[in-house]
Amino acid sequence: TPNDDFCPGLTRKAMGAERAPQSQPCTLRLLVLIPILLSLAASQDWKAERSQDPFEKCMQDPDYEQLLKVVTWGLNRTLKPQRVIVVGAGVAGLVAAKVLSDAGHKVTVLEADNRIGGRIFTYRDQNTGWIGELGAMRMPGSHRILHKLCQRLGLNLTKFTQYDKNTWTEVHQVKLRNYVVEKVPEKLGYALRPQEKGQSPEDIYQMALNQALKDLKALGCRKAMKKFERHTLLEYLLGEGNLSRPAVQLLGDVMSEDGFFYLSFAEALRAHSCLSDRLQYSRIVGGWDLLPRALLSSLSGLVLLNAPVVAMTQGPHDVHVQIDTSPPERNLKVLKADMVLLTASGPAVKRIAFSPPLPRHMQEALRRLHYVPATKVFLSFRRPFWREEHIEGGHSNTDRPSRMIFYPQPREGALLLASYTWSDAAAAFAGLSREEALRLALDDVAALHGPLVRQLWDGTGVVKRWAEDPHSQGGFVVQPPALWQTEKDYWRVPYGRIYFAGEHTAYPHGWVETAVKSALRAAIKINSRKGPASDTEGQGHVHGVAGSPSHDLAKEEGSHPAAQGQFSLQHTTHTRTLY
Ligand SMILES: Cc1cc2nc3c(=O)[nH]c(=O)nc-3n(C[C@H](O)[C@H](O)[C@H](O)COP(=O)(O)OP(=O)(O)OC[C@H]3O[C@@H](n4cnc5c(N)ncnc54)[C@H](O)[C@@H]3O)c2cc1C
């Protein structure tokens, strides 16, 4: 209509004016729009307010904007290409490999497993086509570096529904919708103090942070965080946080904070800055494994699968990396490189023999890394029965063994994340057979949603226990109060020609973006390393291991073990599509 020409971009749907006649004047339409604009402005205010959150400000990485630039534009092209071996094809290894190879370095990635991605692992059901994220599943809006990386790789993101008010909380045999728990948590049977009643669990948690906020203002970030490192979350909540025991128990049961009670309070603050039902999250359309896959296909370098690194020897001019090509015979091969980037998890690094040995402070820092188990159990149903209860995503909480149940969003199928547990809670599934674990999760889903779900279960499901994964040997790092608190710096400084990256080497632990940040930092350092690259040139065969030949990656392309078919060569590409 002519009016539409005067109001470009205003569709009837956007105005919420489905019943408005077409002849409505433009001014009237604008009036309808005002409340929408006001609420939009309010949400922007809210965002601005949040970005001023003193805790968030305190935890901001000073180099965040620099890392964002690297993920956007890449590194400066090198004039002295180096031979770099990256150990591990998780997201940290692949991101570092990509930016380094784009900058002109000769990069080879060695991966112990028979797949890439590490703790990004998407299960794809062959029959239904439904997917389940066995590892990472959501990215907070604040993770701008990860968002940018996905954008650069052409990956589409969509909303991950973290909270749906119609989901359930069931504790002590009392079952309530979460919109009720938000308003009157005391209905769950916790004897809360008067000032704690009528507050949502998140608000109770925020109330407890008041003293910490005062500390932050009085002491400044560095000193306050140092103080917070010394106490557990539990000590803080009951002590300076001044919460009643029932309130703390409520937070443990409803927000799964009990798994974090023994963390240092500083670590808990970092965890909470990324994990809250109040935050907005995204996910990758089509599955998170598209991220490592996209990195792989834009990588100009070799990625060797089934190539576990077992030893490293540093000489004055290079590093010799031994891979075990055919366990259990231990048929070792040696590859040479100018520099190595080690992105394997802490327990996996501990199994690598270093010569000369890692310095004492690094060995101690490795030993102090505290990994918690994380377990996911998916059950496949014939139909998404939760929709009949008006649940369209989000999670229910239960004090039964399954603890947290996450629902697929509409049109995402009926593969239910029937249980997500971490820390001590994951012990409920340890040692069970796959069938026993599926049955245990089914019992809990049936307890929450009724016995009919047993008939709707199609008999299939997946169990992933990360503590039992031979390559990660744990879910993620969460640190209790420690004797020394300088681990972070240890990992940022290379040990000779060996650099470190991965989720455990940066903050906040347990997030994909953290692994990406650590990879970018290491790549910047490697790219700007001063030192004669030519040191290694002209050297031929070195450092054999009993009866096995060595391989110089940069120079012996033809005799590269992959070229000889001794490894399963996942991918080689020289196309550069991004950066
Ligand atoms: C259950 C679960 C849920 C999670 N949910 C989220 C989430 O929702 N959002 C989020 O952002 N993050 C989440 N995370 C965390 C996130 O998945 C990790 O922080 C991130 O994927 C770690 O990447 P990385 O490259 O540091 O380590 P990894 O992914 O572990 O990669 C290390 C690689 O090194 C390989 N390797 C090990 N030893 C050797 C060796 N000797 N030689 C060669 N290769 C070796 C391993 O096989 C692995 O591929 C979750 C993690 C888990 C376990």
The ligand as a Tripos MOL2 file, in Angstrom:
@<TRIPOS>MOLECULE
LIG
   53    58     1     0     0
SMALL
NO_CHARGES

@<TRIPOS>ATOM
      1 C1         30.5630  -32.0740   28.8680 C.3       1 LIG1
      2 C2         31.1900  -30.7640   28.4720 C.ar      1 LIG1
      3 C3         30.3780  -29.6940   28.2000 C.ar      1 LIG1
      4 C4         30.9280  -28.4700   27.8010 C.ar      1 LIG1
      5 N1         30.0890  -27.4560   27.4820 N.ar      1 LIG1
      6 C5         30.6110  -26.3130   26.9890 C.ar      1 LIG1
      7 C6         29.7450  -25.3210   26.4770 C.ar      1 LIG1
      8 O1         28.5190  -25.4590   26.4600 O.2       1 LIG1
      9 N2         30.3140  -24.1850   25.9890 N.ar      1 LIG1
     10 C7         31.6670  -24.0070   25.9470 C.ar      1 LIG1
     11 O2         32.1200  -22.9610   25.4720 O.2       1 LIG1
     12 N3         32.5040  -24.9590   26.4140 N.ar      1 LIG1
     13 C8         32.0180  -26.1080   26.9110 C.ar      1 LIG1
     14 N4         32.8420  -27.0970   27.3390 N.ar      1 LIG1
     15 C9         34.2920  -26.8570   27.3600 C.3       1 LIG1
     16 C10        34.9110  -26.9690   25.9790 C.3       1 LIG1
     17 O3         34.4000  -28.0890   25.3130 O.3       1 LIG1
     18 C11        36.4180  -27.0630   26.1200 C.3       1 LIG1
     19 O4         36.8780  -25.9970   26.9550 O.3       1 LIG1
     20 C12        37.1650  -26.9500   24.8020 C.3       1 LIG1
     21 O5         36.5540  -27.7160   23.7920 O.3       1 LIG1
     22 C13        38.5940  -27.4090   25.0460 C.3       1 LIG1
     23 O6         39.3560  -27.3080   23.8560 O.3       1 LIG1
     24 P1         40.9080  -27.6450   23.8760 P.3       1 LIG1
     25 O7         41.3750  -27.5570   22.4810 O.co2     1 LIG1
     26 O8         41.5950  -26.8400   24.9040 O.co2     1 LIG1
     27 O9         41.0140  -29.1420   24.4160 O.3       1 LIG1
     28 P2         40.4810  -30.4920   23.7510 P.3       1 LIG1
     29 O10        39.2040  -30.2420   23.0380 O.co2     1 LIG1
     30 O11        40.4780  -31.5090   24.8220 O.co2     1 LIG1
     31 O12        41.5830  -30.8320   22.6640 O.3       1 LIG1
     32 C14        42.8010  -31.4370   22.9900 C.3       1 LIG1
     33 C15        43.1230  -32.4590   21.9010 C.3       1 LIG1
     34 O13        44.3980  -33.0260   22.1750 O.3       1 LIG1
     35 C16        44.3560  -34.4000   21.8410 C.3       1 LIG1
     36 N5         45.4670  -35.0830   22.5320 N.ar      1 LIG1
     37 C17        45.5400  -35.4230   23.8380 C.ar      1 LIG1
     38 N6         46.7440  -36.0160   24.0880 N.ar      1 LIG1
     39 C18        47.4310  -36.0220   22.9230 C.ar      1 LIG1
     40 C19        48.7130  -36.4930   22.5450 C.ar      1 LIG1
     41 N7         49.5480  -37.0650   23.4270 N.pl3     1 LIG1
     42 N8         49.0970  -36.3770   21.2490 N.ar      1 LIG1
     43 C20        48.2750  -35.8030   20.3400 C.ar      1 LIG1
     44 N9         47.0260  -35.3410   20.6460 N.ar      1 LIG1
     45 C21        46.6260  -35.4460   21.9290 C.ar      1 LIG1
     46 C22        42.9760  -34.8280   22.2980 C.3       1 LIG1
     47 O14        42.5620  -36.0260   21.6850 O.3       1 LIG1
     48 C23        42.1330  -33.6200   21.8680 C.3       1 LIG1
     49 O15        41.6340  -33.7720   20.5620 O.3       1 LIG1
     50 C24        32.3260  -28.3290   27.7190 C.ar      1 LIG1
     51 C25        33.1540  -29.4090   28.0050 C.ar      1 LIG1
     52 C26        32.5930  -30.6230   28.3730 C.ar      1 LIG1
     53 C27        33.4930  -31.7980   28.6440 C.3       1 LIG1
@<TRIPOS>BOND
     1     1     2 1
     2     2     3 ar
     3     2    52 ar
     4     3     4 ar
     5     4     5 ar
     6     4    50 ar
     7     5     6 ar
     8     6     7 ar
     9     6    13 1
    10     7     8 2
    11     7     9 ar
    12     9    10 ar
    13    10    11 2
    14    10    12 ar
    15    12    13 ar
    16    13    14 ar
    17    14    15 1
    18    14    50 ar
    19    15    16 1
    20    16    17 1
    21    16    18 1
    22    18    19 1
    23    18    20 1
    24    20    21 1
    25    20    22 1
    26    22    23 1
    27    23    24 1
    28    24    25 2
    29    24    26 1
    30    24    27 1
    31    27    28 1
    32    28    29 2
    33    28    30 1
    34    28    31 1
    35    31    32 1
    36    32    33 1
    37    33    34 1
    38    33    48 1
    39    34    35 1
    40    35    36 1
    41    35    46 1
    42    36    37 ar
    43    36    45 ar
    44    37    38 ar
    45    38    39 ar
    46    39    40 ar
    47    39    45 ar
    48    40    41 1
    49    40    42 ar
    50    42    43 ar
    51    43    44 ar
    52    44    45 ar
    53    46    47 1
    54    46    48 1
    55    48    49 1
    56    50    51 ar
    57    51    52 ar
    58    52    53 1
@<TRIPOS>SUBSTRUCTURE
     1 LIG1         1 GROUP 0 **** ****
